Amino acid sequence: SHHHGEDKIKMLQEALPEVLREYLEGDDTAITKLVSGMSTVSFQQGDVLVSKKSPISCFCVIAEGTVVATDIASGGRSYEDLPIGPDEKQKTFGWQSIIAGKSMKDR
């Protein structure tokens, strides 16, 4: 239904990381395109969504539950495990794939 699409847009707008929000600012069609390309995927507890061997190539918004990023290293530094989810500071991952020019509908 149309209403459901609006819910998704609202969810996406609230979840967008700041860098992406700035990148898409004022571009309503980009948000609508992202939403129309979104699909819902469910995972079981313990599933591995991304590993270093298979880098992420999509933008993921966590709608329910929590994903934990573990074994994070950047620039030679290690970081604590990072929870990602609707109740966490970070609600999404993989946004770099949008800026890299891969659109969600390629997936």
Summary of the structure (lengths in Angstrom):
residues: 107
radius of gyration: 14.3
end to end distance: 22.9
largest distance: 47.1
contacts: 220
relative contact order: 0.20
helix: 35%
strand: 18%
